[in-house]
Amino acid sequence: MDSQLKELIDLAKTTFGLNHYYLQRYEFYRSVNTINETVYTLSMEWFPNHITVHEDDETNPNGAAGIEINVKSRKFTRAIFAGGISYAEDGVKFSHLNMEAIIKWIEDKTGLMYGIQFQLKREQEGELTFMACLDGVDVSPPGYIDIKFNEEGKLTLFSINGQFPSKEPVKEENYSLSLDQLEDLKMEQLKLIEYPSYEQKKLYPIYGLEEIFVTNDGGATIPFEFFADERYFLTMEQTIFWDEPINEPFQAKEIKWIEDILAEQAFSCEPSPDSFPITGEEQEKCIKAVTDFLRQEYPSDSGNWVLKHLYRDKGYIHATLKAVKQEYQVFQRKIKVWIDPKSFQAVNYMDSELMLKPLDDFQRPDKVTISKEEAFEKLRDLFELKPYYVYDFKQKQYVLCGKLDCKYGVNAANGEVIALDDL
């Protein structure tokens, strides 16, 4: 066994008190974070010593420990005990569930500082959720830390996901943005949408604010949906047209979701192909691949689809398409196409139409009787502006912004102000 690999395995055993466990299996995997760095992770599954036969390969037995560690930083990113049961007699235990002790343990294991890079967001019985911050200000894209423990105070879950900023890549300034500066933007972001109520099986015409980030000087905006995939993507905005369909059925191939990663790749921090830019030549090949796919699978839809984004993930180039004409405004019709980066042919796809199909049986929205201006006045005192540090991919640093949002909407049929969460 590689000496570096053995060090990480021993570190996991010591850190989580796995003296009464044995290593069942391990593997490496890699990902690309929001700032385009390749991150290698060692994933381990530990079984309690008393479990020697386990016939179900799909799930782990109660008490089994799944441990993940960042190969480069040697910081743990995940530890979960199946079924919430821990047989780690010398494992992590929080006496009297002392919050200060829990925070200190998180700081020690992550290298993050409480109040500066993460802060408590939610506390429930036996469960804590922390979120990334920068000097107490929320950040986007977000980062999460989840902690769970049993009645004895034994750790049963630790998980850290997303990006946590350091102090270096930050454009520091005093927050000065106010709602009064954003009157035009508030009106611009107020949209009339068909909002579905699954409980009542009805579509409601609702004026609601489309949330958006505004830079501290008020001079620029960053769409909230930009961070939906929590990764960087290449914006295309190209409508796809063709003259003739391809009269052959599209043959979907199975997607390989897991890469076979060698220890040598992980410990040398070999850059993932997913971190490479998509060149101009590759973009043209992707456009052709998407066009040919549509000509086969959607032969009558020339001009009906817009290629929105291209990005790399799990060894494929992903193409995101949106329908030009959207029947429903909240959940929009999309297609994701997976492209082989070697042959530049579409290998599989996913259409959101199946998820939207239930909406066809919903009662149609009532007639709109309220104007946008009337709705705006009803919501005037309910708009929110909260400071956020938002990662700017061009500047490669966090910039101070305000997040313009509103938790309420106006029913365009009767003028009633409603909490959007209640729909």
C-alpha positions as CSV (number, residue, x, y, z in Angstrom):
1,M,0.0,0.0,0.0
2,D,1.2,3.5,-0.9
3,S,2.7,5.1,2.2
4,Q,0.8,8.4,1.7
5,L,-2.4,6.4,1.4
6,K,-1.6,4.5,4.6
7,E,-1.1,7.8,6.4
8,L,-4.6,9.0,5.5
9,I,-6.2,5.7,6.5
10,D,-4.4,5.8,9.9
11,L,-5.4,9.4,10.3
12,A,-9.1,8.5,9.8
13,K,-8.8,5.6,12.2
14,T,-7.2,7.8,14.9
15,T,-9.4,10.8,14.4
16,F,-12.8,9.0,14.6
17,G,-11.7,6.3,17.1
18,L,-12.2,3.3,14.7
19,N,-10.2,0.8,16.8
20,H,-13.1,-1.6,16.7
21,Y,-13.5,-1.2,12.9
22,Y,-11.8,-2.6,9.8
23,L,-11.4,-0.9,6.4
24,Q,-13.9,-2.6,4.1
25,R,-13.1,-0.6,0.9
26,Y,-11.7,2.7,-0.3
27,E,-11.5,4.7,-3.6
28,F,-10.4,8.1,-4.8
29,Y,-12.6,10.5,-6.6
30,R,-12.1,14.1,-7.9
31,S,-14.1,17.2,-8.5
32,V,-13.6,20.7,-9.6
33,N,-14.7,23.4,-7.2
34,T,-16.2,26.8,-7.9
35,I,-12.8,28.5,-8.4
36,N,-11.7,25.8,-10.9
37,E,-9.4,23.9,-8.6
38,T,-9.2,20.1,-8.9
39,V,-9.9,18.5,-5.5
40,Y,-9.0,14.9,-4.8
41,T,-10.9,13.0,-2.1
42,L,-10.2,9.6,-0.5
43,S,-13.4,7.8,0.4
44,M,-13.3,5.0,2.9
45,E,-15.9,2.6,4.3
46,W,-15.2,1.1,7.7
47,F,-17.3,-1.8,9.1
48,P,-17.6,-2.7,12.8
49,N,-15.5,-5.8,13.7
50,H,-18.5,-7.8,14.7
51,I,-19.9,-7.6,11.2
52,T,-18.0,-10.1,9.1
53,V,-20.7,-11.0,6.5
54,H,-22.8,-8.4,4.7
55,E,-24.7,-9.5,1.6
56,D,-26.2,-6.1,0.7
57,D,-23.7,-4.2,-1.5
58,E,-26.2,-1.3,-2.0
59,T,-26.3,-0.2,1.7
60,N,-24.0,-0.2,4.6
61,P,-24.9,-2.0,7.9
62,N,-25.9,0.0,10.9
63,G,-22.8,1.4,12.6
64,A,-20.6,1.4,9.5
65,A,-18.6,4.5,9.1
66,G,-18.2,6.4,5.8
67,I,-15.2,8.7,6.0
68,E,-13.9,11.2,3.3
69,I,-10.7,13.3,3.4
70,N,-9.3,15.9,1.1
71,V,-6.0,14.4,-0.1
72,K,-4.1,17.7,-0.4
73,S,-5.3,19.5,2.7
74,R,-5.7,16.3,4.8
75,K,-8.9,17.8,6.2
76,F,-11.9,15.6,6.6
77,T,-15.0,16.5,4.5
78,R,-17.4,13.8,5.6
79,A,-18.0,11.2,8.4
80,I,-21.3,9.4,8.7
81,F,-22.2,6.5,10.9
82,A,-25.0,4.4,9.2
83,G,-28.3,4.4,11.0
84,G,-27.0,7.0,13.4
85,I,-25.2,4.3,15.4
86,S,-21.6,4.6,16.4
87,Y,-19.5,1.7,17.8
88,A,-16.4,4.1,18.0
89,E,-15.7,3.8,21.7
90,D,-12.8,6.2,21.5
91,G,-14.6,8.4,18.8
92,V,-15.6,12.0,18.8
93,K,-17.9,12.8,21.7
94,F,-19.2,16.2,22.8
95,S,-19.6,16.1,26.6
96,H,-22.8,17.9,27.7
97,L,-23.2,19.0,24.1
98,N,-21.2,22.1,24.7
99,M,-21.5,24.5,21.8
100,E,-18.1,26.0,22.4
101,A,-16.5,22.5,22.3
102,I,-18.3,21.6,19.1
103,I,-17.2,24.8,17.4
104,K,-13.6,24.3,18.6
105,W,-13.7,20.7,17.1
106,I,-15.0,22.1,13.8
107,E,-12.3,24.7,13.7
108,D,-9.6,22.1,14.4
109,K,-10.8,19.7,11.7
110,T,-11.5,22.2,9.0
111,G,-9.0,25.0,9.6
112,L,-11.8,27.5,9.5
113,M,-12.5,30.3,12.0
114,Y,-15.9,30.7,13.6
115,G,-17.6,34.1,13.0
116,I,-15.1,34.8,10.2
117,Q,-15.5,31.9,7.8
118,F,-18.6,30.0,9.2
119,Q,-21.5,30.7,11.5
120,L,-24.4,28.9,13.1
121,K,-27.6,29.0,11.0
122,R,-29.9,26.3,12.5
123,E,-30.0,24.4,15.7
124,Q,-32.3,21.4,16.3
125,E,-32.2,18.5,18.7
126,G,-29.1,16.5,18.0
127,E,-28.4,18.5,14.8
128,L,-26.5,21.7,14.0
129,T,-26.1,23.5,10.6
130,F,-23.4,26.1,10.0
131,M,-23.0,28.2,6.8
132,A,-20.1,29.9,5.2
133,C,-19.6,33.6,5.8
134,L,-17.0,36.3,5.6
135,D,-16.6,38.3,8.8
136,G,-20.2,37.3,9.6
137,V,-21.6,38.2,6.2
138,D,-23.2,35.4,4.1
139,V,-21.5,34.3,0.9
140,S,-22.5,33.0,-2.5
141,P,-21.9,30.3,-3.7
142,P,-22.8,28.9,-0.2
143,G,-20.9,26.5,2.0
144,Y,-22.5,24.2,4.6
145,I,-21.3,22.3,7.6
146,D,-23.7,19.7,9.2
147,I,-23.2,18.1,12.6
148,K,-25.3,15.3,14.1
149,F,-24.8,13.5,17.4
150,N,-26.8,10.9,19.4
151,E,-28.2,11.1,23.0
152,E,-24.7,10.2,24.4
153,G,-23.1,13.1,22.5
154,K,-21.3,10.7,20.1
155,L,-20.8,12.2,16.6
156,T,-22.9,10.4,14.0
157,L,-22.5,12.9,11.1
158,F,-20.0,15.5,10.0
159,S,-20.3,17.0,6.6
160,I,-18.8,20.0,4.9
161,N,-19.9,21.1,1.4
162,G,-19.4,24.1,-0.9
163,Q,-16.9,26.9,-0.8
164,F,-15.6,28.6,2.3
165,P,-13.6,31.8,1.6
166,S,-10.2,32.7,3.0
167,K,-9.4,36.3,3.8
168,E,-7.1,36.8,0.8
169,P,-9.5,36.8,-2.3
170,V,-11.7,39.6,-0.9
171,K,-12.3,43.1,-2.1
172,E,-12.9,44.8,1.2
173,E,-15.2,47.8,1.4
174,N,-17.9,49.2,3.7
175,Y,-21.4,48.2,2.9
176,S,-23.4,51.2,1.8
177,L,-26.2,49.9,-0.5
178,S,-29.8,50.7,0.4
179,L,-33.3,49.8,-0.9
180,D,-34.0,53.4,-1.8
181,Q,-31.2,53.2,-4.4
182,L,-32.9,50.3,-6.2
183,E,-36.4,51.6,-7.0
184,D,-36.0,50.9,-10.8
185,L,-34.4,47.5,-10.2
186,K,-37.2,46.4,-7.8
187,M,-39.8,47.2,-10.5
188,E,-37.7,45.5,-13.2
189,Q,-37.3,42.3,-11.1
190,L,-41.0,42.1,-10.2
191,K,-42.3,39.4,-12.6
192,L,-45.8,37.9,-13.2
193,I,-45.5,34.1,-13.0
194,E,-47.7,31.1,-12.8
195,Y,-47.0,29.7,-9.4
196,P,-48.1,26.0,-8.8
197,S,-49.8,24.8,-5.6
198,Y,-49.3,21.1,-5.5
199,E,-51.7,20.8,-2.5
200,Q,-54.6,22.5,-4.3
201,K,-53.5,21.4,-7.8
202,K,-53.9,24.8,-9.2
203,L,-51.7,27.5,-10.9
204,Y,-51.9,31.0,-9.4
205,P,-51.0,34.2,-11.2
206,I,-48.5,35.7,-8.8
207,Y,-46.4,38.9,-9.0
208,G,-43.1,37.9,-7.3
209,L,-39.6,39.4,-7.1
210,E,-36.9,37.5,-9.0
211,E,-34.0,37.6,-6.5
212,I,-30.7,39.2,-7.7
213,F,-27.4,40.3,-6.4
214,V,-26.4,44.0,-6.7
215,T,-22.8,45.2,-6.3
216,N,-22.2,47.6,-3.4
217,D,-21.8,50.6,-5.7
218,G,-25.1,49.8,-7.4
219,G,-23.5,49.7,-10.8
220,A,-23.8,46.0,-11.7
221,T,-26.0,43.0,-11.0
222,I,-25.3,39.2,-10.8
223,P,-28.3,36.9,-11.6
224,F,-29.1,34.6,-8.7
225,E,-29.5,31.6,-11.1
226,F,-25.8,32.0,-12.1
227,F,-24.9,29.9,-9.1
228,A,-27.6,27.3,-9.5
229,D,-25.1,24.6,-10.6
230,E,-22.5,25.9,-8.0
231,R,-19.8,25.8,-10.7
232,Y,-18.6,27.9,-13.6
233,F,-20.1,27.5,-17.0
234,L,-19.7,29.0,-20.4
235,T,-22.6,31.1,-21.6
236,M,-23.6,30.4,-25.2
237,E,-27.2,31.9,-25.8
238,Q,-27.5,30.4,-29.3
239,T,-30.8,29.4,-30.9
240,I,-30.4,26.1,-32.8
241,F,-31.8,25.9,-36.3
242,W,-31.6,23.2,-39.0
243,D,-33.1,22.5,-42.5
244,E,-33.4,18.8,-42.5
245,P,-34.0,16.2,-39.7
246,I,-31.9,13.1,-39.3
247,N,-34.2,10.1,-39.9
248,E,-32.4,7.8,-37.5
249,P,-33.4,7.3,-33.9
250,F,-31.0,8.6,-31.2
251,Q,-29.2,5.8,-29.5
252,A,-28.5,6.8,-25.8
253,K,-25.5,5.3,-24.1
254,E,-25.0,4.6,-20.5
255,I,-23.3,7.4,-18.6
256,K,-20.2,6.5,-16.5
257,W,-20.6,8.6,-13.4
258,I,-17.5,7.3,-11.5
259,E,-14.0,7.8,-12.8
260,D,-11.3,5.2,-12.0
261,I,-8.7,7.4,-10.2
262,L,-5.3,6.0,-9.3
263,A,-3.4,7.0,-6.1
264,E,-0.6,8.5,-8.2
265,Q,-3.1,10.9,-9.8
266,A,-4.5,11.9,-6.5
267,F,-1.2,12.5,-4.7
268,S,0.3,14.3,-7.6
269,C,-2.8,16.5,-7.8
270,E,-3.1,15.9,-11.5
271,P,-5.6,18.5,-13.0
272,S,-8.9,17.1,-13.9
273,P,-10.0,17.4,-17.5
274,D,-13.1,19.1,-16.1
275,S,-10.9,22.0,-15.2
276,F,-9.8,22.7,-18.7
277,P,-11.5,25.6,-20.7
278,I,-13.8,24.7,-23.6
279,T,-11.9,26.1,-26.6
280,G,-13.6,27.9,-29.5
281,E,-13.1,24.8,-31.7
282,E,-14.6,22.6,-29.1
283,Q,-17.6,25.0,-28.8
284,E,-18.3,24.6,-32.5
285,K,-18.1,20.8,-32.3
286,C,-20.5,20.9,-29.3
287,I,-23.0,23.1,-31.2
288,K,-22.9,20.5,-34.1
289,A,-23.3,17.6,-31.6
290,V,-26.4,19.4,-30.0
291,T,-27.8,20.2,-33.4
292,D,-27.5,16.6,-34.7
293,F,-29.1,15.3,-31.4
294,L,-32.1,17.7,-31.8
295,R,-32.4,16.7,-35.5
296,Q,-32.7,13.1,-34.4
297,E,-34.8,13.3,-31.2
298,Y,-36.8,16.5,-31.8
299,P,-36.9,16.7,-35.6
300,S,-39.7,19.3,-35.8
301,D,-38.2,21.7,-33.3
302,S,-35.9,23.8,-35.4
303,G,-35.6,27.2,-33.8
304,N,-37.4,26.0,-30.6
305,W,-34.3,25.5,-28.4
306,V,-31.6,27.8,-27.1
307,L,-28.2,26.4,-26.2
308,K,-27.7,28.3,-22.9
309,H,-24.5,26.8,-21.4
310,L,-21.6,24.5,-21.8
311,Y,-19.5,23.1,-18.9
312,R,-17.4,20.1,-18.1
313,D,-18.3,17.6,-15.4
314,K,-17.6,13.9,-14.7
315,G,-15.6,13.6,-17.9
316,Y,-18.3,14.9,-20.2
317,I,-19.2,18.2,-21.7
318,H,-22.7,19.2,-20.5
319,A,-25.0,21.2,-22.8
320,T,-28.0,23.0,-21.2
321,L,-30.8,23.9,-23.5
322,K,-34.0,25.9,-22.7
323,A,-37.2,26.0,-24.8
324,V,-37.8,29.3,-26.5
325,K,-41.5,29.1,-25.7
326,Q,-42.1,28.3,-22.0
327,E,-45.5,27.0,-21.1
328,Y,-44.8,27.3,-17.3
329,Q,-42.8,30.1,-15.9
330,V,-41.6,28.8,-12.6
331,F,-40.3,25.4,-13.8
332,Q,-39.0,25.9,-17.2
333,R,-38.6,23.3,-19.9
334,K,-35.0,22.3,-20.2
335,I,-32.9,19.6,-21.8
336,K,-29.4,18.5,-20.6
337,V,-27.2,16.8,-23.2
338,W,-24.1,14.8,-22.3
339,I,-21.4,15.1,-25.0
340,D,-18.4,12.8,-25.3
341,P,-15.3,15.2,-25.4
342,K,-13.4,12.8,-27.6
343,S,-15.9,11.9,-30.3
344,F,-18.0,15.1,-29.8
345,Q,-21.2,13.1,-30.1
346,A,-24.2,13.3,-27.8
347,V,-24.3,10.2,-25.7
348,N,-27.3,10.8,-23.5
349,Y,-29.8,13.4,-22.4
350,M,-32.5,14.4,-19.8
351,D,-35.6,16.3,-20.6
352,S,-37.5,18.1,-17.8
353,E,-40.8,17.5,-19.6
354,L,-41.6,14.4,-17.5
355,M,-41.3,16.5,-14.3
356,L,-43.5,19.2,-15.8
357,K,-46.2,16.8,-17.0
358,P,-48.2,16.8,-13.7
359,L,-48.8,20.5,-14.2
360,D,-50.9,19.8,-17.2
361,D,-53.7,18.5,-14.9
362,F,-53.6,21.6,-12.7
363,Q,-56.4,24.2,-12.7
364,R,-55.4,27.1,-15.0
365,P,-54.7,30.5,-13.3
366,D,-57.5,32.9,-12.8
367,K,-57.7,36.1,-14.9
368,V,-55.2,38.8,-14.0
369,T,-57.0,41.9,-12.6
370,I,-54.1,43.6,-10.8
371,S,-51.4,45.7,-12.6
372,K,-47.7,45.4,-12.0
373,E,-47.7,48.9,-10.5
374,E,-50.5,48.1,-8.0
375,A,-48.6,44.9,-7.0
376,F,-45.4,46.9,-6.5
377,E,-47.1,49.3,-4.1
378,K,-48.5,46.4,-2.1
379,L,-45.0,44.9,-1.7
380,R,-43.1,48.2,-1.2
381,D,-42.5,47.7,2.5
382,L,-41.7,44.0,2.1
383,F,-38.6,44.1,-0.1
384,E,-35.4,42.9,1.6
385,L,-31.8,43.8,0.9
386,K,-29.2,41.7,2.7
387,P,-25.4,42.1,2.4
388,Y,-23.6,39.2,0.7
389,Y,-20.1,38.5,-0.4
390,V,-20.4,37.1,-4.0
391,Y,-17.5,35.3,-5.7
392,D,-16.7,37.1,-9.0
393,F,-15.2,34.6,-11.4
394,K,-13.6,37.3,-13.6
395,Q,-11.8,39.1,-10.8
396,K,-11.3,35.8,-8.9
397,Q,-12.2,37.4,-5.6
398,Y,-15.3,38.0,-3.4
399,V,-17.0,41.3,-3.9
400,L,-19.5,42.9,-1.5
401,C,-23.1,42.9,-2.8
402,G,-26.6,43.2,-1.6
403,K,-29.1,40.4,-2.3
404,L,-32.5,41.9,-3.3
405,D,-35.3,39.5,-2.4
406,C,-38.9,39.4,-1.2
407,K,-40.6,36.5,0.6
408,Y,-44.0,37.7,-0.4
409,G,-46.0,38.0,-3.6
410,V,-49.3,39.4,-4.8
411,N,-52.1,37.3,-6.3
412,A,-52.7,39.0,-9.6
413,A,-56.3,37.8,-9.7
414,N,-57.5,39.4,-6.4
415,G,-54.6,41.6,-5.0
416,E,-54.0,39.4,-1.9
417,V,-50.5,39.6,-0.5
418,I,-49.3,36.1,0.3
419,A,-46.2,34.4,1.7
420,L,-44.6,32.5,-1.2
421,D,-43.7,29.6,1.2
422,D,-47.4,29.1,1.8
423,L,-48.2,28.2,-1.8
